[in-house]
Amino acid sequence: MPLADPMAQVNVSALVQRRDGARRDLSGVFSPAALPSGATLPNRLVKVALYEHMASLFGGPPNDRHFELYSQWSRGNWGMIITGNVQVSNRHLSLGKDMVVPRALTEDSLKPFKKLALAMRGRPSSDGSGNMAEDTDAGNALIVMQLSHAGRQSPTVLGGRIPPSSALAPSPIRMGDPRYTNASTKDGWLSHSVVRLMFPTPVEMTVTDINEVVDSFVRGAKVALQSGFDGVELHAAHGYLISQFLSPMSNTRQDNYSADMALQTFLRRIVTSIRAITPSKFAIGVKVSSADYVGAGSGQVSEAAARDAEKRALDHVIEIARWGLVDFIEISGGDYQNPEFMLTSRQAFFARFARLARDAIHSLPSTSSRLPPLVLLTGGLRSPTTLVDILSNGHADLLGIGRGSVLCPQLPRLLANQLHALDIGGPTSGPATPSVKTADIFPPDPDLSYPDSQVTRTLARIFCLLGLLPLPKLIGAGVGMAWYTVAISRLSHGHAVDRRMSGLQSVVRMWIAELKLVGMILLLVGVIIWISW
């Protein structure tokens, strides 16, 4: 009996030590982070941009669904909240229902964006009498508008253009061109043809076109500033227009806007132009992708090619940091033409590149009193351990969570409750039991696999014979996108996410709505042709 007491004491001490270690680790996640511009995030957790698909047909301002969705995130105690992409061109949308920067900045055109900013701050909430009252559960997150231009990744019709009008791009290289991609082309002939129709060869941009795009990004920053946002993030990743300029896979120009020069002549020009019309504390971020830099025409990527691509991406990140104009750089990867990054289940799969980028940025010689930009890592952050490891290992300064913010909109608040539970645990009673389990804060990803049955196997064979399968990677990645788009739609209506929804159900639900839109468009075109005839 006397031997049992020392053992029990050892067990209690071990539990207390583990509790104290967990408290110290999570405290780093909830420590404030200062941006070079002077703004401060209350913690390191960032709700990053997601595809929302909730604006009006052919794009438009934010609406009541956006306000409801972002009011939920405002109650999550995030350190920073970034909107879904706000397109700077209404002729280069993604799937037809994006938020779009208005052409003219008037009181009426800015009103919806001001309302969105208030919703993101948790200020507009009904008090039951129809009046608007401040949400007392809202945090103090910085709110940032992501500005984007889809370039050649904007589809015909849904992207805001009626044939034969094509999308603009740095060079006339269509999506999936085997000469400029590292992905094998084994798609079904019919599905491949559909993609060819959706994404025809783009038109090479003139200098005038480029000037107009730069002006549109500046106009987007003005919208953000005048609407009450704390900053903007420029989407230079995942194959969008800025990324297209920076990548030799999509830019074969030989002028001042070549892939080798566009970082200075295009992206820096946008950043400098925005800095010139905004206050010093207005934050500017850039989202980049390490996987957007793979060389043109290289076929399957070799280890040497991957290293070269990583070096090119790293050089770009270092150069952006040297400008002394940017507050944070978000590290992501992949694009819709090569979207394996959307399907992988590995946690923090960009941590290595982010660490290299952060180390390089912080090793730059100090040329002014301005701090170096912070590194925001996005992708596969699905557990408290991962968050702690990233910060403690110096892989990043900020922690970006996208799809996890859909599964658990109040993730930071609930995680902070766990930290509080650890703080109040008595030294003799062992660690306190949190009221919410970690599995509820970081729920597993939905099962997007199709059921393996005789029926599905037969259908797969039929679809292969018809040329519908294999699906192009662009559409294959869309299964996950469709699931989270439908989940976001439920949140925007005030409903909980349906985790029982299968990948097939989500695709059907999303594309039925798209087909209705296409049907309306075709009917409208038919009426116009009939009247003209």
C-alpha positions as CSV (number, residue, x, y, z in Angstrom):
1,M,0.0,0.0,0.0
2,P,2.7,2.6,0.8
3,L,4.2,1.9,-2.7
4,A,1.0,2.9,-4.4
5,D,1.0,6.5,-3.2
6,P,4.3,7.5,-4.8
7,M,3.2,6.0,-8.1
8,A,-0.1,7.9,-7.9
9,Q,1.9,11.1,-7.2
10,V,4.1,10.4,-10.2
11,N,1.1,10.0,-12.4
12,V,-0.5,13.2,-11.2
13,S,2.8,15.1,-11.7
14,A,3.1,13.7,-15.2
15,L,-0.5,14.8,-16.0
16,V,0.1,18.2,-14.6
17,Q,3.4,18.6,-16.6
18,R,1.5,17.6,-19.8
19,R,-1.2,20.1,-19.0
20,D,1.3,22.9,-18.4
21,G,3.1,22.0,-21.6
22,A,-0.1,22.1,-23.6
23,R,-1.1,25.4,-22.0
24,R,2.3,27.0,-23.0
25,D,2.1,25.6,-26.6
26,L,-1.5,26.8,-27.2
27,S,-0.6,30.2,-25.7
28,G,1.7,30.7,-28.7
29,V,-1.3,30.2,-31.0
30,F,-3.2,32.8,-29.1
31,S,-0.4,35.4,-28.8
32,P,-0.9,38.6,-30.8
33,A,0.9,39.2,-34.1
34,A,2.0,42.7,-35.3
35,L,1.9,43.4,-39.0
36,P,4.6,45.7,-40.5
37,S,1.9,48.3,-41.2
38,G,1.2,48.6,-37.4
39,A,-2.1,46.7,-37.2
40,T,-2.2,43.8,-34.7
41,L,-3.9,40.4,-34.9
42,P,-5.3,39.3,-31.5
43,N,-4.1,35.8,-32.3
44,R,-2.4,33.7,-35.0
45,L,-5.5,31.9,-36.4
46,V,-6.7,33.2,-39.8
47,K,-9.9,32.3,-41.6
48,V,-8.5,32.3,-45.2
49,A,-10.4,32.9,-48.4
50,L,-12.9,30.2,-49.6
51,Y,-14.9,29.9,-52.8
52,E,-18.5,31.0,-51.8
53,H,-20.7,31.0,-54.9
54,M,-23.4,33.2,-53.4
55,A,-23.6,36.5,-55.3
56,S,-26.0,37.2,-58.1
57,L,-25.8,35.7,-61.6
58,F,-22.8,37.2,-63.5
59,G,-21.4,38.6,-60.2
60,G,-22.4,41.4,-57.9
61,P,-22.1,42.9,-54.5
62,P,-22.4,40.9,-51.2
63,N,-25.9,40.1,-50.1
64,D,-27.8,38.9,-47.0
65,R,-26.3,35.4,-47.3
66,H,-22.8,36.8,-47.1
67,F,-23.8,38.9,-44.1
68,E,-25.1,35.8,-42.3
69,L,-22.1,33.7,-43.2
70,Y,-19.5,36.2,-42.1
71,S,-21.4,37.1,-38.9
72,Q,-20.9,33.5,-37.9
73,W,-17.2,33.7,-38.5
74,S,-17.1,37.1,-36.6
75,R,-18.2,35.2,-33.5
76,G,-15.3,32.7,-33.8
77,N,-12.6,35.0,-32.3
78,W,-10.4,34.7,-35.4
79,G,-7.2,36.8,-35.6
80,M,-7.9,37.7,-39.2
81,I,-10.8,37.0,-41.5
82,I,-10.2,37.1,-45.3
83,T,-13.2,37.2,-47.7
84,G,-13.7,34.9,-50.6
85,N,-12.3,36.2,-53.8
86,V,-13.8,39.5,-54.9
87,Q,-13.3,39.7,-58.7
88,V,-12.0,43.0,-60.1
89,S,-13.5,42.2,-63.5
90,N,-17.1,41.2,-64.1
91,R,-16.0,39.5,-67.3
92,H,-13.6,37.2,-65.6
93,L,-15.6,35.4,-63.0
94,S,-15.0,31.8,-61.8
95,L,-18.4,30.1,-61.8
96,G,-20.7,33.0,-62.3
97,K,-21.7,34.0,-58.8
98,D,-18.7,35.8,-57.4
99,M,-18.6,39.1,-55.6
100,V,-17.4,41.8,-58.0
101,V,-15.8,45.2,-57.5
102,P,-18.2,47.9,-58.7
103,R,-17.2,49.9,-61.8
104,A,-18.2,53.2,-60.1
105,L,-17.7,53.9,-56.4
106,T,-20.9,55.6,-55.2
107,E,-22.7,55.6,-51.9
108,D,-25.1,53.0,-53.3
109,S,-22.5,50.7,-54.8
110,L,-20.4,50.8,-51.6
111,K,-23.3,50.2,-49.2
112,P,-23.3,46.3,-49.5
113,F,-19.5,46.2,-49.0
114,K,-19.8,48.4,-45.9
115,K,-22.5,46.1,-44.6
116,L,-20.2,43.1,-45.2
117,A,-17.4,44.8,-43.2
118,L,-19.8,45.4,-40.3
119,A,-20.9,41.8,-40.4
120,M,-17.3,40.6,-40.3
121,R,-16.8,42.8,-37.2
122,G,-19.9,41.3,-35.7
123,R,-21.8,44.6,-35.5
124,P,-25.0,44.1,-37.4
125,S,-27.2,41.6,-35.6
126,S,-30.9,41.8,-35.0
127,D,-32.0,42.6,-31.5
128,G,-35.4,41.2,-32.1
129,S,-37.1,44.6,-32.9
130,G,-35.7,44.9,-36.4
131,N,-32.9,47.3,-35.3
132,M,-29.2,46.5,-35.7
133,A,-27.2,46.0,-32.5
134,E,-23.6,45.0,-31.9
135,D,-22.9,41.3,-31.5
136,T,-21.3,41.0,-28.0
137,D,-19.8,37.6,-29.0
138,A,-17.8,39.1,-31.8
139,G,-14.0,39.3,-31.6
140,N,-11.5,41.9,-32.8
141,A,-10.3,40.3,-36.0
142,L,-8.7,42.2,-38.7
143,I,-10.9,42.0,-41.8
144,V,-9.3,41.7,-45.2
145,M,-10.8,41.7,-48.7
146,Q,-9.2,39.3,-51.2
147,L,-8.9,40.8,-54.7
148,S,-8.7,38.4,-57.7
149,H,-8.8,38.2,-61.5
150,A,-9.4,34.7,-62.9
151,G,-7.7,35.4,-66.3
152,R,-7.8,32.3,-68.5
153,Q,-9.4,30.3,-65.7
154,S,-12.6,32.1,-66.2
155,P,-15.0,29.8,-68.1
156,T,-17.2,30.8,-71.1
157,V,-20.7,32.0,-70.2
158,L,-20.5,31.5,-66.5
159,G,-17.4,33.6,-66.4
160,G,-19.3,36.6,-67.8
161,R,-18.6,36.3,-71.5
162,I,-20.8,35.1,-74.3
163,P,-19.0,33.3,-77.2
164,P,-17.0,34.0,-79.2
165,S,-15.5,36.4,-76.6
166,S,-12.5,34.8,-74.9
167,A,-10.8,35.4,-71.6
168,L,-7.7,37.6,-71.3
169,A,-4.4,36.1,-70.3
170,P,-0.7,37.0,-70.6
171,S,-0.3,34.6,-73.5
172,P,-2.7,32.6,-75.8
173,I,-2.2,29.3,-74.0
174,R,-5.4,27.5,-73.2
175,M,-6.0,25.5,-70.0
176,G,-4.7,22.0,-70.3
177,D,-2.5,22.6,-73.3
178,P,-0.2,19.5,-73.2
179,R,2.8,21.7,-74.2
180,Y,2.5,23.8,-71.0
181,T,1.4,21.4,-68.3
182,N,3.0,18.7,-66.2
183,A,-0.3,16.7,-65.9
184,S,-0.9,13.7,-68.1
185,T,-3.9,14.0,-70.4
186,K,-6.0,10.9,-69.9
187,D,-9.4,12.5,-69.6
188,G,-12.5,11.1,-71.3
189,W,-12.9,12.5,-74.8
190,L,-16.3,14.0,-74.1
191,S,-15.4,15.5,-70.7
192,H,-12.2,16.8,-72.3
193,S,-14.2,18.4,-75.1
194,V,-16.5,20.1,-72.6
195,V,-13.5,21.6,-70.8
196,R,-12.2,22.8,-74.2
197,L,-15.5,24.6,-74.8
198,M,-15.5,26.1,-71.3
199,F,-11.9,27.2,-71.4
200,P,-11.0,28.1,-75.0
201,T,-7.7,29.6,-76.0
202,P,-7.5,33.1,-74.3
203,V,-6.6,36.3,-75.9
204,E,-3.1,37.8,-75.2
205,M,-3.4,40.9,-73.3
206,T,-2.3,44.2,-74.7
207,V,-0.5,46.9,-72.6
208,T,-3.8,48.7,-72.5
209,D,-5.5,45.6,-71.1
210,I,-2.7,45.3,-68.5
211,N,-3.1,48.9,-67.5
212,E,-6.9,48.5,-67.0
213,V,-6.3,45.4,-64.8
214,V,-3.9,47.3,-62.6
215,D,-6.4,50.1,-62.3
216,S,-9.1,47.6,-61.4
217,F,-7.1,46.2,-58.5
218,V,-6.5,49.7,-57.3
219,R,-10.2,50.3,-57.5
220,G,-10.8,47.2,-55.5
221,A,-8.5,48.5,-52.8
222,K,-10.4,51.7,-52.7
223,V,-13.7,49.8,-52.2
224,A,-12.1,47.9,-49.3
225,L,-10.7,51.1,-47.8
226,Q,-13.9,53.1,-48.1
227,S,-16.0,50.2,-46.9
228,G,-14.1,49.9,-43.6
229,F,-11.8,46.9,-44.3
230,D,-8.4,46.8,-42.7
231,G,-6.6,45.7,-45.8
232,V,-6.6,43.6,-49.0
233,E,-5.0,40.4,-50.1
234,L,-3.9,40.0,-53.8
235,H,-4.6,36.5,-55.1
236,A,-1.4,35.6,-56.9
237,A,-1.8,31.8,-56.6
238,H,-3.7,28.8,-57.9
239,G,-3.4,29.8,-61.5
240,Y,-5.3,33.1,-61.4
241,L,-4.2,36.0,-63.5
242,I,-1.3,37.4,-61.4
243,S,0.0,33.8,-61.1
244,Q,-0.4,33.4,-64.8
245,F,2.0,36.3,-65.4
246,L,4.6,34.9,-63.0
247,S,4.6,31.4,-64.4
248,P,6.4,30.2,-67.6
249,M,3.6,27.6,-68.0
250,S,1.1,30.4,-68.9
251,N,3.4,33.3,-69.9
252,T,5.6,33.1,-72.9
253,R,5.8,36.9,-73.5
254,Q,9.1,38.5,-74.5
255,D,8.2,42.1,-73.5
256,N,8.4,43.9,-70.2
257,Y,5.6,41.6,-68.9
258,S,7.4,38.3,-69.4
259,A,7.5,35.7,-66.7
260,D,10.9,36.9,-65.7
261,M,9.9,40.5,-65.4
262,A,6.2,40.4,-64.4
263,L,7.0,40.3,-60.7
264,Q,8.3,43.9,-60.9
265,T,6.4,45.3,-63.8
266,F,3.0,43.8,-62.9
267,L,2.6,42.6,-59.3
268,R,4.9,45.3,-57.7
269,R,3.1,48.0,-59.8
270,I,-0.2,46.8,-58.4
271,V,1.1,46.8,-54.8
272,T,2.8,50.2,-55.2
273,S,-0.3,51.7,-56.7
274,I,-2.4,50.5,-53.8
275,R,0.1,51.8,-51.2
276,A,-0.1,55.2,-52.9
277,I,-3.8,55.6,-52.2
278,T,-4.2,54.0,-48.8
279,P,-3.1,54.9,-45.3
280,S,0.1,53.5,-43.8
281,K,-1.8,51.1,-41.5
282,F,-3.8,49.6,-44.4
283,A,-2.6,46.0,-44.7
284,I,-1.6,44.5,-48.0
285,G,-1.1,40.7,-48.3
286,V,-0.1,38.6,-51.3
287,K,-1.1,35.0,-51.7
288,V,1.4,32.9,-53.6
289,S,1.7,29.2,-54.6
290,S,4.9,27.2,-54.7
291,A,3.3,24.8,-57.3
292,D,2.5,27.5,-59.8
293,Y,6.1,27.8,-61.0
294,V,6.8,24.4,-62.6
295,G,8.5,25.0,-66.0
296,A,6.7,24.9,-69.3
297,G,6.8,21.8,-71.4
298,S,8.5,19.6,-68.9
299,G,6.0,16.7,-68.8
300,Q,6.2,14.7,-65.7
301,V,8.0,16.8,-63.0
302,S,11.4,15.5,-62.1
303,E,13.0,16.1,-58.7
304,A,15.4,18.5,-60.3
305,A,12.5,20.4,-62.0
306,A,10.7,20.5,-58.7
307,R,13.7,22.0,-57.0
308,D,14.1,24.6,-59.7
309,A,10.4,25.5,-59.4
310,E,10.7,25.8,-55.6
311,K,13.8,28.0,-56.0
312,R,11.9,30.3,-58.4
313,A,9.0,30.6,-56.1
314,L,11.3,31.2,-53.1
315,D,13.1,33.9,-55.1
316,H,9.8,35.6,-55.8
317,V,8.8,35.5,-52.1
318,I,12.1,37.0,-51.1
319,E,11.8,39.8,-53.7
320,I,8.3,40.6,-52.5
321,A,9.6,40.8,-49.0
322,R,12.4,43.1,-50.1
323,W,9.9,45.7,-51.4
324,G,9.0,46.7,-47.9
325,L,5.4,47.2,-49.0
326,V,3.7,43.9,-48.0
327,D,2.4,42.9,-44.6
328,F,1.9,39.2,-45.0
329,I,2.6,36.5,-47.6
330,E,0.2,33.6,-47.7
331,I,1.9,30.4,-48.8
332,S,-0.4,28.0,-50.7
333,G,0.1,25.6,-53.6
334,G,-1.3,24.0,-56.7
335,D,-3.8,25.3,-59.2
336,Y,-7.0,24.1,-60.8
337,Q,-5.1,22.6,-63.7
338,N,-3.0,20.5,-61.4
339,P,-5.1,20.3,-58.3
340,E,-3.7,17.3,-56.3
341,F,-3.1,19.8,-53.4
342,M,-6.9,19.9,-53.0
343,L,-7.2,16.1,-52.7
344,T,-4.2,15.3,-50.4
345,S,-4.8,14.3,-46.8
346,R,-1.3,15.1,-45.5
347,Q,-1.2,17.7,-42.8
348,A,0.6,21.0,-43.4
349,F,2.0,19.8,-46.8
350,F,3.4,23.3,-47.6
351,A,5.3,23.6,-44.2
352,R,8.7,23.0,-45.7
353,F,8.4,25.7,-48.3
354,A,6.8,28.1,-45.8
355,R,9.8,27.5,-43.4
356,L,12.3,28.2,-46.2
357,A,10.4,31.3,-47.1
358,R,10.1,32.5,-43.5
359,D,13.8,31.8,-42.8
360,A,14.8,33.7,-46.0
361,I,12.6,36.7,-45.2
362,H,13.9,37.0,-41.6
363,S,17.5,36.7,-42.8
364,L,17.2,39.7,-45.1
365,P,19.3,42.6,-44.1
366,S,17.3,45.4,-42.4
367,T,17.1,48.4,-44.6
368,S,14.4,50.4,-42.7
369,S,12.5,50.4,-39.5
370,R,9.7,48.4,-41.1
371,L,9.3,44.8,-39.9
372,P,9.5,41.9,-42.5
373,P,6.2,40.5,-43.7
374,L,4.6,37.7,-41.8
375,V,4.3,34.3,-43.4
376,L,0.7,32.8,-43.4
377,L,0.7,29.1,-44.0
378,T,-2.5,27.6,-45.4
379,G,-3.3,23.9,-46.1
380,G,-3.9,20.8,-44.0
381,L,-3.9,22.4,-40.5
382,R,-6.2,19.9,-38.9
383,S,-5.1,19.5,-35.3
384,P,-3.8,21.6,-32.3
385,T,-0.6,19.7,-32.5
386,T,0.0,20.8,-36.1
387,L,-0.7,24.4,-35.2
388,V,1.7,24.3,-32.3
389,D,4.4,22.5,-34.3
390,I,4.3,25.0,-37.1
391,L,4.8,28.0,-34.8
392,S,7.4,26.3,-32.6
393,N,9.4,25.1,-35.6
394,G,9.4,28.5,-37.2
395,H,7.5,27.3,-40.3
396,A,5.1,30.3,-40.3
397,D,3.9,33.3,-38.3
398,L,0.2,32.9,-39.0
399,L,-2.0,29.8,-39.3
400,G,-4.5,29.8,-42.2
401,I,-7.6,27.6,-41.9
402,G,-10.0,27.4,-44.8
403,R,-12.2,24.3,-44.9
404,G,-11.8,23.8,-41.2
405,S,-13.6,27.1,-40.7
406,V,-16.6,25.8,-42.5
407,L,-16.7,22.6,-40.4
408,C,-16.2,24.6,-37.2
409,P,-16.9,28.4,-37.7
410,Q,-16.0,29.1,-34.1
411,L,-12.8,27.1,-34.1
412,P,-10.6,29.7,-32.3
413,R,-13.1,30.4,-29.6
414,L,-13.6,26.7,-28.9
415,L,-9.8,26.1,-28.9
416,A,-9.4,29.1,-26.6
417,N,-11.9,27.5,-24.2
418,Q,-9.7,24.4,-24.1
419,L,-6.8,26.6,-23.2
420,H,-8.9,28.2,-20.4
421,A,-9.9,24.8,-19.2
422,L,-6.2,24.0,-18.9
423,D,-5.5,27.2,-17.0
424,I,-8.1,26.5,-14.3
425,G,-7.2,22.9,-13.8
426,G,-5.9,22.4,-10.3
427,P,-2.4,20.9,-9.7
428,T,-3.7,18.0,-7.7
429,S,-6.7,17.2,-9.7
430,G,-5.0,16.6,-13.0
431,P,-5.8,18.4,-16.3
432,A,-9.3,19.8,-16.6
433,T,-11.6,18.2,-19.0
434,P,-12.7,20.6,-21.8
435,S,-16.4,20.9,-22.4
436,V,-15.7,20.5,-26.2
437,K,-13.7,17.7,-27.6
438,T,-10.8,18.3,-30.0
439,A,-12.6,16.2,-32.5
440,D,-15.5,18.7,-32.5
441,I,-13.1,21.6,-33.1
442,F,-11.1,19.8,-35.8
443,P,-13.7,17.3,-37.2
444,P,-12.4,14.8,-39.8
445,D,-12.8,15.7,-43.5
446,P,-16.0,14.5,-45.2
447,D,-15.9,11.2,-47.0
448,L,-16.0,12.2,-50.7
449,S,-15.4,8.7,-52.1
450,Y,-18.1,7.0,-54.2
451,P,-19.7,3.8,-52.9
452,D,-18.0,0.7,-54.2
453,S,-20.9,-1.3,-55.5
454,Q,-21.9,-3.2,-58.7
455,V,-24.1,-0.4,-59.7
456,T,-21.4,2.3,-59.4
457,R,-18.8,0.1,-61.2
458,T,-21.3,-0.5,-64.0
459,L,-22.0,3.2,-64.3
460,A,-18.3,3.9,-64.3
461,R,-17.8,1.5,-67.2
462,I,-20.7,3.1,-69.2
463,F,-19.4,6.6,-68.6
464,C,-15.9,5.5,-69.7
465,L,-17.3,4.1,-72.9
466,L,-19.3,7.4,-73.5
467,G,-16.1,9.4,-72.9
468,L,-17.4,11.0,-69.7
469,L,-14.7,9.4,-67.6
470,P,-12.0,9.9,-66.5
471,L,-12.9,13.4,-65.5
472,P,-10.5,16.2,-66.1
473,K,-8.5,17.0,-63.0
474,L,-10.2,20.4,-63.0
475,I,-13.5,18.7,-62.4
476,G,-12.2,16.0,-60.2
477,A,-11.0,18.6,-57.7
478,G,-14.4,20.1,-58.0
479,V,-15.9,17.3,-55.9
480,G,-14.3,18.7,-52.7
481,M,-15.0,22.2,-53.8
482,A,-18.7,21.4,-54.4
483,W,-19.1,19.8,-51.0
484,Y,-17.7,22.8,-49.2
485,T,-19.6,25.2,-51.4
486,V,-22.9,23.5,-50.5
487,A,-21.8,23.5,-46.8
488,I,-21.1,27.2,-47.0
489,S,-24.6,27.7,-48.5
490,R,-26.1,26.0,-45.5
491,L,-24.2,28.2,-43.1
492,S,-25.4,31.3,-45.1
493,H,-29.0,30.2,-44.5
494,G,-28.3,29.8,-40.7
495,H,-28.2,25.9,-40.9
496,A,-25.6,23.6,-39.6
497,V,-23.3,21.8,-42.0
498,D,-24.7,18.4,-43.1
499,R,-21.7,16.1,-42.6
500,R,-23.6,13.1,-43.9
501,M,-23.8,14.6,-47.4
502,S,-21.7,12.6,-49.8
503,G,-19.5,13.9,-52.5
504,L,-21.9,12.8,-55.2
505,Q,-24.8,14.6,-53.5
506,S,-22.9,17.8,-53.2
507,V,-21.9,17.8,-56.9
508,V,-25.5,17.1,-58.0
509,R,-26.8,19.9,-55.7
510,M,-24.2,22.4,-56.9
511,W,-24.4,21.6,-60.6
512,I,-28.1,21.4,-60.8
513,A,-28.1,25.1,-59.7
514,E,-25.4,25.8,-62.3
515,L,-27.4,24.1,-65.1
516,K,-30.4,26.2,-64.2
517,L,-28.3,29.3,-64.6
518,V,-26.9,28.0,-67.9
519,G,-30.4,27.2,-69.1
520,M,-31.6,30.7,-68.2
521,I,-28.6,32.2,-70.1
522,L,-29.2,30.0,-73.2
523,L,-32.9,31.0,-73.1
524,L,-32.0,34.6,-73.0
525,V,-29.5,34.3,-75.9
526,G,-32.2,32.4,-77.9
527,V,-34.7,35.2,-77.3
528,I,-32.2,37.8,-78.4
529,I,-31.3,35.9,-81.5
530,W,-35.1,35.4,-82.3
531,I,-35.8,39.1,-81.8
532,S,-32.8,40.0,-84.0
533,W,-33.9,37.6,-86.7
